[in-house]
Amino acid sequence: MVLLQIAEPGVNPAGPSERKLALGIDLGTTNSLVAHVDGGSVSVLADDEGLACLPSVVHFGAEAVLVGKPAEALAVSSPRDTIASSKRYLGRDAAEFAGSKYPELQEDPLAFVTSRGSVTPVEVAAEILQTLRRRAEQTLTRRVEGAVITVPAYFDDSQRLATRQAAELSGLNVLRLLNEPTAAAVAYGLDSREEGVVAVYDLGGGTFDISILRLERGVFEVLATGGDTSLGGDDFDERIVALVCEERELSDLDHSQARRLLQLAREAKEGLTEADEVTLYLDSVAADTAPVVVSRQQFNSLCEDLILRSLEACRRCLADAGVAEVDQVVLVGGSTRMPVIAQAVGDLFARQPLDTIDPDQVVAMGAARQADLLVGNRDAEDLLLLDVIPLSLGVETYGGLVERIVPRNTTIPVARAQEFTTARDGQTGLVVHVVQGERERVVDCRSLARFELGGIPPMVAGAARIEVTFQVDADGLLEVTAREATTNATAHVVVRPAFGLADEDIAAMLRASYEHAGDDMRARQLAEALVEAEQLIAGIETALAKDGDLLDGDEREYLNAAVARLVAASEGSDIEQLREAVDATGQASETLAARRMDRSIKTALGGVSIDILAGESPS
């Protein structure tokens, strides 16, 4: 077997044997963390004050940018310049936040208005990631090779791309974006070595994710994911805010008052984790306002619909996964500390949820273990997390177009096959060109390999059957095989699609596919119309050469004129004009096609008696 390995010049794919430093980063809506593997254990890195959680808050003041606790301290006094929960805005449009009271938003592109000017959500995330990177470098005094950054499972392509862009701005090399629930499963799989079906219930500050995974002999397979990108601990805080505003008739609060009230509500929610009731003192929100007492039972009732939303998402995810029950349930996210959450989730799955790892830290810890493996620090007992195809894989088809066989984000290992045929009469071989990318034309994609399949019996165009199979194993090794059905002739090639392709290259290719989606689709439509026109012209020329005598002079001149108009249209770029010319030429050739059919039938029936045609046996 010939192995084609794509690698950058001068780079040794094996790498040095020295253990490299890689980070696992949980970029959270409310808090963010960074962890790394030291020896065989995972450590979550703390700041100078011993705090592991970095509040995902950034203050963009006129003189300085502050991140974390210092920024959070200014949230009340300077709400316009202090951005919190910005993760919700990553990769989104301003129209999705119409009516948002805080923070002040700028449209096109979506940005926060601060004393330092407009700041995009990507720039806010970059400040948080940069702070975590510096924390790691200062604590460990080593160069960071890369990081695995976690994202909600429901993040779409634009949100994931925005996360990558933030990492680039922060100076981080992104090894992989990993779904938060999957990262938690990695952490628990390594520590407990359990097998079976696992549900990961992840309720963070701003997003909710549910994943159903199968764990077998150290191998994780994601069966299904679901969730709600607009449901999180912040929504539970808002219920307390609404209660207070209703009971004390508070309205028209300014930014500072609203932020202070939200902070009090969050403290009350956290207090109800241990206490049966809490008291909110509102002097800092509105003078001469009486306190409000909130009981745990009252809070649970206020939030019942939010909990039911998460449970309904869990039921849908179970149905998508095709499983009736799970063996384990993992709770992730600080919001799962609410007793009502653990009780509701345990009742739904009929299992006592696992909480042996800090729910705030478990995601970062799982990401750190994956990062450690991805930089080459492989130990004897490695856990294998099934990866996904980062970019679509396919082959070149007639007209320079790409036919995708394995779409991006397909879980590996995977095997996919598709049947193709020949484009020319008498064609006895073909070149299989394997490409990678999201664009519609081969010239805009990455070429991986070419190999030739010979031994195809001479047939008319379209009669041959060639099956092309793509197989990607768990290590990302791609084998492409082409087999002709009649002779069983086979050819194949093996390639590593990920070699020589950095994460920023993937991001750039995805970005280009979004930016040029309209142009690419028009180019594909034009190319397909040109192929149809070329095949129609070739078919008519062949028919005229063989049976041109079936048309009289005027009929032949009419058909030739239609063909000439089609040839002229093929030289332009007007898709509609080309399609109209194809239709007109097809109609003009109907007379010839019908007479050829009649001649074929007469030839086939020549010498056959009437009795046989009538079904009678000859005497």
C-alpha positions in Angstrom: 0.0 0.0 0.0 1.4 3.4 -1.0 1.1 6.0 1.8 0.8 9.6 0.7 1.6 11.8 3.7 1.0 15.5 3.4 3.4 17.4 5.7 4.9 20.8 5.8 8.5 20.9 4.5 11.1 20.3 7.2 8.5 19.3 9.8 8.9 15.9 11.5 5.4 14.6 12.1 6.6 12.4 15.0 7.9 15.4 16.8 10.4 15.5 19.7 10.0 13.1 22.5 10.1 15.8 25.2 6.7 16.3 26.9 5.0 19.4 25.5 2.8 21.8 27.4 -0.8 22.0 26.2 -3.8 23.7 27.9 -7.4 22.8 28.3 -9.5 25.9 28.4 -13.2 26.2 29.4 -14.3 29.5 27.9 -17.5 29.9 29.9 -20.3 32.4 29.8 -20.0 33.3 33.5 -16.5 31.9 34.4 -13.5 30.6 32.5 -10.8 28.2 33.6 -7.5 26.8 32.4 -6.0 23.4 33.2 -3.0 21.2 32.2 -1.7 17.7 32.7 1.3 17.4 35.0 2.6 13.9 35.1 -0.5 11.8 35.1 -2.8 14.2 37.0 -4.7 17.2 35.8 -4.3 20.5 37.6 -6.6 23.5 37.3 -4.4 26.7 37.4 -5.3 29.4 39.9 -4.5 33.1 39.9 -2.3 34.9 42.4 -5.2 34.9 44.9 -5.7 31.2 44.6 -8.9 31.5 42.6 -9.3 29.0 39.7 -12.4 30.6 38.2 -11.8 33.7 36.1 -15.0 35.7 35.8 -15.8 36.1 32.1 -16.0 39.8 32.5 -13.9 42.4 30.7 -13.8 46.2 31.5 -12.8 48.4 28.6 -12.0 51.6 30.3 -10.5 54.7 28.7 -7.1 54.1 30.3 -6.9 50.3 30.7 -8.5 46.9 30.0 -9.3 44.8 33.0 -10.3 41.1 33.0 -11.9 39.0 35.7 -12.4 40.1 39.3 -11.1 43.7 38.8 -13.6 44.1 35.9 -16.4 42.5 37.8 -15.9 45.0 40.6 -16.6 47.8 38.1 -19.8 46.2 36.7 -22.1 48.4 38.9 -20.2 51.7 38.7 -19.3 51.4 35.0 -21.8 49.1 33.4 -21.4 50.6 29.9 -17.7 49.7 29.8 -18.0 46.3 31.5 -18.9 43.4 29.3 -20.3 40.2 30.9 -21.8 37.0 29.3 -20.3 38.0 26.0 -20.1 34.4 24.9 -23.8 34.6 24.1 -22.9 37.1 21.4 -20.1 35.2 19.6 -20.9 34.6 16.0 -24.4 36.2 16.3 -26.1 39.1 14.5 -27.3 42.2 16.2 -30.9 41.5 15.0 -31.0 38.5 17.3 -30.6 40.9 20.3 -33.2 43.5 19.3 -34.5 45.2 22.4 -31.5 44.3 24.5 -31.2 46.8 27.3 -27.7 45.9 28.3 -25.1 46.2 27.1 -25.4 48.9 24.5 -25.0 47.3 21.1 -23.7 48.5 17.8 -25.0 46.9 14.6 -23.1 45.7 11.5 -20.8 44.4 12.9 -22.2 43.5 16.3 -20.2 45.2 18.9 -20.4 46.7 22.4 -20.1 50.4 22.7 -17.4 51.3 25.4 -15.2 54.2 26.3 -12.4 52.6 24.2 -14.7 52.5 21.2 -16.6 49.6 19.6 -15.5 46.2 20.9 -16.6 43.0 19.2 -17.5 39.8 21.1 -14.5 38.2 19.5 -12.2 40.8 21.0 -13.9 40.4 24.4 -13.3 36.6 24.3 -9.7 37.2 23.1 -9.0 39.2 26.3 -10.3 36.4 28.5 -8.2 33.8 26.6 -5.1 35.9 26.7 -5.5 36.3 30.5 -5.7 32.5 30.9 -2.7 32.0 28.6 -0.6 34.4 30.6 -1.7 32.8 33.8 -0.4 29.4 32.5 2.9 30.8 31.2 3.6 32.7 34.4 2.7 29.7 36.6 4.5 27.0 34.6 7.2 29.1 33.0 7.0 27.1 29.8 6.0 27.8 26.3 2.4 26.7 25.5 2.3 24.5 22.4 -1.5 24.7 22.0 -4.9 24.5 23.6 -8.1 22.6 23.4 -10.9 25.1 23.9 -14.4 24.0 24.8 -17.6 25.2 23.2 -21.3 24.4 23.8 -22.4 21.4 21.7 -25.1 23.6 20.0 -22.6 26.2 18.8 -23.0 26.6 15.0 -20.2 27.1 12.5 -20.2 30.9 12.8 -20.0 30.7 16.6 -17.2 28.1 16.5 -15.3 30.2 13.9 -15.7 33.3 16.2 -14.2 31.2 19.0 -11.2 30.3 16.8 -10.7 33.9 15.8 -10.7 34.9 19.5 -8.0 32.3 20.2 -5.9 33.6 17.3 -6.1 37.2 18.6 -5.0 35.9 22.1 -1.9 34.2 20.7 -3.2 30.6 21.2 -2.7 27.7 18.8 -6.1 25.9 18.8 -5.5 22.2 18.8 -9.3 21.5 18.7 -12.6 22.9 19.7 -14.2 20.3 21.9 -17.9 20.2 23.0 -18.2 20.9 26.7 -20.2 17.8 27.6 -17.8 15.6 25.7 -14.9 17.2 27.6 -16.6 16.3 30.9 -17.1 12.7 29.7 -13.4 12.5 28.9 -12.6 13.6 32.5 -14.9 11.0 34.1 -13.9 8.3 31.6 -10.3 8.6 32.6 -10.9 8.7 36.3 -13.5 5.9 36.7 -13.0 3.7 33.6 -16.8 3.1 33.5 -18.4 1.6 30.4 -22.0 2.0 29.1 -24.2 4.9 28.0 -23.6 8.3 29.7 -25.7 11.4 29.8 -23.9 14.6 30.3 -26.2 17.4 31.6 -24.4 20.7 31.3 -26.1 23.8 32.7 -23.7 26.7 32.6 -24.2 30.4 33.1 -25.6 31.1 29.7 -26.1 27.8 27.8 -27.5 24.4 28.3 -26.2 21.2 26.6 -27.2 17.6 26.8 -25.1 14.8 25.2 -25.6 11.1 25.1 -22.4 9.2 24.8 -21.4 5.5 24.6 -18.3 4.6 26.5 -16.8 1.2 25.8 -13.3 0.1 26.7 -12.0 3.6 26.9 -13.6 4.8 23.7 -16.2 7.6 23.7 -18.7 7.8 20.9 -21.1 10.7 20.8 -24.6 9.3 20.0 -26.5 12.5 20.1 -26.3 16.1 21.3 -29.0 18.7 22.1 -29.7 21.6 24.3 -30.6 25.3 24.3 -28.2 28.1 23.6 -30.5 30.6 25.4 -30.9 28.7 28.7 -28.5 29.0 31.6 -27.9 30.1 35.1 -28.4 33.7 34.1 -32.1 32.9 33.3 -32.6 31.6 36.9 -31.1 34.8 38.2 -33.6 36.8 36.1 -36.5 35.0 37.7 -35.4 36.3 41.1 -35.0 39.8 39.6 -38.5 39.7 38.2 -39.9 38.6 41.6 -38.2 41.4 43.4 -39.3 44.0 40.8 -42.8 42.8 41.1 -43.0 42.7 44.9 -41.3 46.1 45.4 -42.7 47.7 42.2 -39.3 48.5 40.8 -39.2 49.8 37.3 -37.1 52.0 35.0 -33.8 50.9 36.6 -30.7 52.4 35.1 -27.7 50.2 34.1 -26.0 50.4 37.5 -29.2 49.5 39.4 -30.1 46.7 37.1 -26.5 45.2 37.3 -26.6 45.5 41.1 -30.0 43.8 41.4 -28.8 41.0 39.1 -25.7 40.5 41.3 -27.9 40.3 44.4 -30.2 37.8 42.6 -27.2 35.6 41.7 -26.0 35.7 45.4 -29.5 34.7 46.5 -29.6 31.8 44.1 -26.2 30.5 45.4 -27.4 31.0 49.0 -30.4 28.9 48.3 -28.1 26.0 47.5 -27.5 25.6 51.2 -30.2 27.5 52.9 -34.0 27.2 52.9 -34.5 30.9 52.4 -32.4 34.1 51.8 -33.0 37.8 52.3 -32.2 40.3 49.6 -31.4 43.8 51.0 -32.1 46.3 48.3 -30.7 49.6 49.7 -27.9 49.6 47.1 -30.5 49.2 44.3 -33.2 51.6 45.4 -33.1 53.7 48.6 -35.7 53.0 51.3 -36.8 49.8 49.7 -37.7 47.0 52.0 -35.8 43.6 51.8 -37.3 40.6 50.0 -37.3 37.1 51.5 -37.1 34.3 48.9 -37.5 30.7 49.9 -36.1 27.7 48.1 -39.6 26.4 47.5 -40.6 29.7 46.0 -37.5 29.8 43.8 -38.1 26.3 42.6 -41.6 27.2 41.6 -40.4 30.3 39.8 -37.9 28.3 37.7 -40.1 25.2 37.1 -40.6 26.0 33.4 -36.8 26.6 32.9 -36.1 23.1 34.4 -38.8 21.5 32.3 -37.2 23.1 29.1 -34.0 21.4 29.9 -35.7 18.1 30.7 -37.6 18.2 27.4 -34.3 18.7 25.6 -33.0 15.6 27.4 -35.9 13.5 26.2 -35.4 14.6 22.6 -31.7 13.8 22.9 -32.5 10.3 24.2 -34.8 9.7 21.3 -32.2 11.0 18.8 -29.6 8.7 20.4 -32.0 5.7 20.1 -31.6 4.7 23.7 -34.2 4.2 26.4 -32.0 4.6 29.4 -28.5 5.5 30.5 -26.0 4.0 32.9 -24.6 7.2 34.3 -25.4 10.9 34.5 -22.8 13.5 34.8 -23.6 17.0 36.0 -21.5 19.9 34.6 -21.6 23.6 35.2 -22.0 25.6 38.4 -25.7 26.0 37.9 -26.1 22.2 38.5 -25.3 22.9 42.2 -29.0 23.9 42.6 -30.5 21.0 44.5 -33.7 21.1 42.4 -31.5 20.4 39.3 -29.9 17.3 40.7 -33.3 16.0 41.9 -35.0 16.6 38.5 -32.2 15.1 36.5 -31.9 12.1 38.8 -35.7 11.5 38.5 -35.7 11.8 34.7 -32.8 9.4 34.1 -33.5 7.2 37.2 -29.9 7.5 38.1 -28.0 9.3 40.9 -25.9 11.9 39.0 -22.1 11.8 39.3 -20.5 14.8 41.0 -17.1 13.5 42.2 -15.4 16.1 40.1 -16.0 19.8 40.7 -18.8 20.7 38.1 -17.1 24.0 37.5 -13.7 22.4 36.7 -14.6 19.1 35.0 -14.8 20.6 31.5 -11.4 22.3 31.7 -9.9 19.1 33.1 -11.3 16.9 30.3 -10.1 19.5 27.7 -6.6 19.4 29.3 -6.4 15.6 28.9 -7.3 15.9 25.3 -4.8 18.7 24.7 -2.1 16.6 26.3 -2.8 13.7 23.8 -3.1 16.0 20.8 0.4 17.5 21.3 1.9 14.0 21.3 2.1 13.2 25.0 0.6 9.7 24.7 0.9 7.3 27.6 0.4 3.6 27.7 -3.3 3.8 28.5 -4.7 6.5 26.3 -8.3 7.3 26.0 -9.5 7.7 22.4 -12.2 10.3 21.8 -13.8 9.8 18.5 -12.9 12.9 16.4 -14.8 14.5 13.6 -13.9 15.3 10.0 -12.9 19.0 10.2 -13.4 19.6 6.4 -15.5 17.7 3.9 -13.8 15.0 1.7 -14.8 14.3 -1.8 -13.8 13.7 -5.4 -13.6 15.8 -8.6 -16.4 15.2 -11.0 -16.8 16.2 -14.7 -16.7 20.0 -15.1 -14.3 20.6 -12.2 -17.0 20.2 -9.6 -16.6 18.6 -6.1 -18.9 15.8 -5.1 -18.7 15.5 -1.3 -18.7 11.9 0.0 -17.8 12.5 3.7 -19.3 15.8 5.0 -17.4 17.9 7.6 -18.2 17.1 11.3 -18.8 13.5 10.5 -17.7 11.3 13.4 -14.8 9.0 12.7 -14.1 6.2 12.1 -16.5 6.3 9.1 -16.9 4.5 5.7 -18.9 6.1 2.9 -19.4 4.9 -0.7 -20.9 6.5 -3.8 -21.3 5.2 -7.4 -19.9 7.1 -10.4 -19.8 6.5 -14.1 -17.8 7.5 -17.2 -18.4 10.7 -19.2 -17.2 9.5 -22.6 -18.0 6.7 -24.9 -15.3 3.9 -24.9 -13.6 5.3 -21.8 -11.4 2.6 -20.3 -9.8 4.5 -17.4 -10.3 7.4 -15.1 -8.4 9.5 -12.6 -9.8 9.8 -9.1 -8.9 13.2 -7.7 -9.4 13.3 -3.9 -10.1 16.8 -2.5 -10.8 18.5 0.8 -12.9 21.6 1.5 -16.3 23.3 1.6 -16.2 25.1 -1.8 -18.1 23.9 -4.9 -15.3 23.9 -7.4 -12.1 21.9 -7.3 -9.9 24.9 -7.8 -11.1 26.4 -4.5 -10.4 23.2 -2.5 -7.3 21.5 -1.3 -6.0 18.6 -3.4 -5.1 15.6 -1.3 -4.2 12.9 -3.9 -4.8 11.5 -7.4 -4.8 7.9 -8.5 -5.8 6.1 -11.7 -8.3 3.3 -12.2 -7.8 1.3 -15.4 -9.3 -1.8 -16.8 -12.8 -0.4 -17.5 -14.5 -2.2 -20.4 -15.3 0.1 -23.3 -18.9 1.1 -23.0 -21.1 4.0 -23.9 -20.9 7.0 -21.6 -22.9 6.4 -18.4 -23.0 2.6 -18.6 -20.0 1.8 -16.4 -20.4 1.5 -12.6 -17.5 2.7 -10.5 -17.9 2.6 -6.7 -15.7 5.0 -4.8 -15.3 4.3 -1.1 -13.9 6.6 1.5 -12.7 5.1 4.8 -11.4 7.2 7.7 -10.0 5.3 10.7 -9.9 6.6 14.3 -6.4 8.0 13.7 -7.7 10.2 10.8 -6.1 8.0 8.1 -8.1 8.2 4.9 -8.2 5.3 2.4 -9.9 5.9 -0.9 -10.8 2.9 -3.1 -12.3 2.8 -6.6 -13.7 -0.4 -8.0 -15.3 -1.1 -11.4 -18.3 -3.4 -11.0 -17.9 -5.5 -14.2 -14.3 -6.5 -14.1 -13.7 -5.8 -10.3 -10.7 -3.7 -11.2 -9.5 -1.8 -8.1 -7.2 1.0 -7.3 -6.7 2.9 -4.0 -4.7 5.5 -2.2 -4.0 6.3 1.5 -3.5 9.8 2.8 -3.6 11.7 6.1 -5.9 14.8 5.4 -4.9 16.6 8.6 -1.1 16.6 8.0 0.1 20.0 6.9 -3.2 21.6 7.7 -3.1 24.0 10.6 -6.3 25.0 12.5 -6.0 28.5 11.1 -6.1 27.0 7.6 -9.3 25.1 8.5 -10.8 28.3 9.9 -9.8 30.3 6.7 -11.3 27.6 4.4 -14.5 27.6 6.4 -14.6 31.4 6.4 -14.1 31.4 2.6 -16.9 29.0 2.1 -19.3 31.3 4.1 -18.2 34.4 2.3 -18.4 32.9 -1.2 -21.4 30.7 -0.7 -23.6 32.6 -3.2 -20.8 32.9 -5.8 -19.9 29.2 -5.4 -23.5 28.1 -5.9 -23.8 30.1 -9.1 -20.5 28.7 -10.3 -21.7 25.2 -9.6 -25.0 25.8 -11.4 -23.2 27.2 -14.4 -20.7 24.3 -14.5 -23.5 21.8 -14.3 -25.4 23.5 -17.1 -22.2 23.5 -19.2 -21.8 19.8 -18.6 -25.4 19.2 -19.6 -24.9 21.3 -22.7 -21.7 19.5 -23.7 -23.3 16.1 -23.3 -26.3 17.1 -25.4 -24.2 18.6 -28.2 -22.0 15.4 -28.2 -25.1 13.2 -28.3 -26.6 15.1 -31.2 -23.4 15.1 -33.2 -23.1 11.3 -32.8 -26.8 10.8 -33.8 -26.4 13.0 -36.9 -23.3 11.2 -37.9 -25.1 7.8 -37.7 -28.7 8.6 -38.7 -28.6 12.1 -40.2 -30.4 10.8 -43.2 -33.6 10.6 -41.1 -34.0 14.4 -41.3 -34.7 16.4 -44.4 -32.8 19.5 -45.3 -35.0 22.0 -43.4 -35.2 19.7 -40.3 -31.4 19.3 -40.2 -30.9 23.0 -40.7 -33.3 23.8 -37.8 -31.5 21.3 -35.5 -28.0 22.7 -36.5 -29.2 26.2 -35.7 -30.4 25.2 -32.3 -27.0 23.5 -31.6 -25.2 26.6 -32.8 -27.2 28.8 -30.4 -26.4 26.3 -27.6 -22.7 26.5 -28.4 -22.8 30.3 -28.3 -24.6 30.2 -25.0 -22.0 27.8 -23.6 -19.3 30.4 -24.2 -21.0 32.9 -21.9 -21.8 33.0 -18.2 -25.6 33.6 -18.3 -27.0 30.5 -16.5 -30.7 31.2 -17.5 -29.8 31.8 -21.1 -27.8 28.5 -21.1 -30.6 26.6 -19.6 -33.1 28.0 -22.1 -30.7 27.0 -24.9 -30.4 23.5 -23.5 -34.2 23.1 -23.4 -34.6 24.5 -26.9 -32.0 22.2 -28.3 -33.5 19.2 -26.6 -36.9 20.0 -28.1 -35.3 20.5 -31.5 -33.7 17.1 -31.3 -37.0 15.3 -30.4 -37.8 14.5 -34.1 -34.5 12.9 -34.7 -34.7 10.9 -31.4 -38.1 9.6 -32.3 -37.1 8.5 -35.8 -34.0 6.8 -34.5 -36.1 4.9 -32.1 -38.5 3.8 -34.9 -35.5 2.7 -37.0 -34.1 0.7 -34.1 -37.4 -1.1 -33.5 -37.7 -1.9 -37.2 -34.2 -3.2 -37.3 -34.7 -5.3 -34.2 -38.0 -6.8 -35.6 -36.7 -7.4 -39.1 -37.4 -11.0 -40.2 -39.7 -11.8 -37.3 -43.1 -13.2 -38.5 -46.5 -11.8 -37.6 -47.4 -15.1 -35.8 -44.5 -14.7 -33.3 -45.5 -11.1 -32.7 -49.0 -12.2 -32.1 -47.8 -14.8 -29.6 -48.5 -17.9 -31.7 -46.0 -20.7 -32.2 -44.6 -21.1 -35.7 -45.7 -24.2 -37.6 
